[in-house]
Amino acid sequence: RTAAARTPAAARARTPGTAWPPPASGRGGCGASARAPRVIEGLAQAPVDLMCVQEFWLDEHWQQLTTAAAARWPHSHRGPTQTVATRCQASELAPLQACARQRCAGQGSDTLASCVVAGCAAMASKLGAGCLDCLIERPLGSIDEITGRCQAGAPVAPVSKPAGGKPRPAAGPGAKVPTAYGGSSGTGLLSSAPLTDRDVLEFPATLSKRGALYARMIRPEGPSLHVFCAHLDTGEREQRQQLDQLLGWVGQKTADGAPVLLLGDMNTGPTLASAGVRARHPAHFERLQQAGFRSVYAEQPGARCTFCDGNPLNGGAGGDQGTLIDHVLVRGSLVGAGAERLLREAISVPVGGQPLRTAPSDHYGLTATIGDAGGAG
């Protein structure tokens, strides 16, 4: 790989984070907050020109990454988030607080949200939509810290204000379901070359939002690139609908025929039986192929899983078997010139005062070298 924008490489990674409730997959917990600095450090050192990240839910983590990587990637793009203006009354919070203290005593910041969702759902369901919206904007810390930020009379600005945030009006009749982390999809683009014509596609959300980013990457040499960074849902029906939207959006943005890069956690992938890779929603992966996209890593000899059974955050059993659902997809004149997995090395992080040996992320990232078929890259 080189640092030249005319041979862009793309990496995908997931920053630790636990939504309230967690994503449908239920992953995230094991020392997630402790892993964040290690993930950011590893990504900031990656020798690539273009990076797509997912699950950078918190603005503070995004700012840490862009600051650490400013010299390498001075250009970035992230979807908008909002700051919640509504607060909770102490009387409506009291049942939830009592339940959390009883059922989730001793839980750390990384596992508290999952515990509350599992054990105190009845109390949470009785909260007003505006109050719940506030609680899930930044579900980190103890139950008293989380609820304290949303008490009537507390400062309106959250501890970590989302970039470009604007107050969100209180939920009323017909309002959308509240979304965690100020509505952030957690998706971001960083680039060594200028990004223009930026846009955001937001998929219909439950509590954990998904979406895609678009930008035109202006390379010093060669044609500009259409770049998309996406994170699709794990559910088959939701993903099918999101894929419909994404491919339609890609078609609108790329009518000029310029080359296209589509990066991210697509949550779909093929079977590679000889490598122990199981398919996930293979019909959806075939749709990407039918739309003209080629997965640089999946097509090369020796491709393996990116969401692997042997990853400590996924149970640690099963070795190098799993699914290949993270992709660097190219279309048009772009061709791949090699790809490999990223962030596979084990790390040690402090959890409960003790060192814990784990992985940086539940997914391995990918890096790929991309060139132009005509030799321009």
HELIX and SHEET records of a PDB file:
HELIX    1   1 ALA A   32  ALA A   44  1                                  13    
HELIX    2   2 ASP A   59  ALA A   68  1                                  10    
HELIX    3   3 ALA A   90  ARG A  103  1                                  14    
HELIX    4   4 SER A  109  GLY A  119  1                                  11    
HELIX    5   5 ALA A  121  ALA A  124  1                                   4    
HELIX    6   6 ALA A  129  LEU A  135  1                                   7    
HELIX    7   7 ILE A  143  GLY A  148  1                                   6    
HELIX    8   8 TYR A  181  GLY A  183  5                                   3    
HELIX    9   9 GLU A  236  LYS A  253  1                                  18    
HELIX   10  10 ALA A  273  ALA A  275  5                                   3    
HELIX   11  11 PRO A  282  GLN A  290  1                                   9    
HELIX   12  12 PRO A  312  ASN A  314  5                                   3    
SHEET    1   A 4 ALA A  10  ARG A  14  0                                        
SHEET    2   A 4 LEU A  50  GLN A  54  1                                        
SHEET    3   A 4 GLY A 188  SER A 191 -1                                        
SHEET    4   A 4 HIS A  75  ARG A  78 -1                                        
SHEET    1   B 2 THR A  83  VAL A  84  0                                        
SHEET    2   B 2 PRO A 167  ARG A 168  1                                        
SHEET    1   C 6 LEU A 195  GLU A 202  0                                        
SHEET    2   C 6 GLY A 211  MET A 217 -1                                        
SHEET    3   C 6 LEU A 225  HIS A 231 -1                                        
SHEET    4   C 6 VAL A 260  ASP A 265  1                                        
SHEET    5   C 6 ASP A 326  ARG A 331 -1                                        
SHEET    6   C 6 ARG A 294  SER A 295 -1                                        
SHEET    1   D 3 VAL A 277  ARG A 278  0                                        
SHEET    2   D 3 GLY A 322  THR A 323  1                                        
SHEET    3   D 3 PHE A 307  CYS A 308 -1                                        
SHEET    1   E 2 LEU A 334  LEU A 342  0                                        
SHEET    2   E 2 GLY A 365  ASP A 372 -1                                        
SHEET    1   F 2 ILE A 347  VAL A 351  0                                        
SHEET    2   F 2 GLN A 354  THR A 358 -1                                        
END                                                                             
